[in-house]
Amino acid sequence: MADGSCYQEALSNAQTIIGQWLDAALSLGRVIPEARGRLLFA
């Protein structure tokens, strides 16, 4: 979960966490599935 004092800061923090998660998963040899578009019920 990412938070911030405003929407832009929370979004920036979330993007940072997503990038770090991807880096860690790839370094562990995990397969990252391709994006399938927007979720309908999120």
ZIFEN-V332235 format. One line per field, one symbol per residue. phi: phi as a letter, one per 40 degrees, with the letter a starting at -180 (. if undefined). psi: psi as a letter, one per 30 degrees, with the letter a starting at -180 (. if undefined). burial: 1 if it has 16 or more other C-alpha atoms within 10 Angstrom, else 0. A space follows every 10 residues. Layout:
phi->???
psi->???
burial->???
//
This chain:
phi->.bbacadccc cccccccccc ccdcccccgc cbcccbhccc bc
psi->kkllfleeee eeeeeeeeee eeeeeefggk kjlkkgakkf h.
burial->0000000000 0011000000 0000000000 0000000000 00
//
